[in-house]
Amino acid sequence: MEYTKEHWKGSVITSPLPPTLVSCAYENKVNVLTVAWTGILNTKPPVTYISVRPERYSYELIKNSGEFVINLPTQELVRAVDWCGVRSGRKFDKFRECKLHTEPCIGVGAPMIAECPVSIECKVREVISLGTHDMFIADIVGINAAQELLDDSGRLCIEKAGLIAYAHGDYFTLGKKLGSFGYSVRKKKKKRR
């Protein structure tokens, strides 16, 4: 199918995105905020980023500690994801309000969220001011994956996690698998006779 397109001025339109719960800590302050501006920047070494508005309560916690954890929430946590994105840690204990529990990480001082099946430990390597947001570029120093999502060979079966997506102000569950990396060029196996 070909589409007839309209031209608009530059804007944020890349969708869907993973709405994540980013946990952070500095001194005796611990917080969690919702971040959808995140992704992978490099494979070796593994590098990720989050973009955060400087006026957010968590901004200073991340900037001062140089650490954060990207937690991947499930569809059961969609209300907490939304709530942590619209409420401030200056006024609320978001962990208590959303009934989220912290667990210590191995490679960073920020906690991971026990209810999230995957938690990605990150150490900031650079901060880039972009305008409304600053991008925290970070090395991925550890990953914590739920044992329930591992197959017999130890491979992470992320499709079993029930992760969610965010697009244009709405939350969605992920749909059915359409293929896997490289399937379009993979040779078909010959049938044995």
Salt bridges, closest charged atoms under 4 A:
GLU55 OE2 - ARG53 NH1 3.70
GLU97 OE2 - ARG96 NH2 3.51
GLU115 OE2 - HIS101 ND1 2.42
ASP139 OD1 - ARG125 NH2 2.78
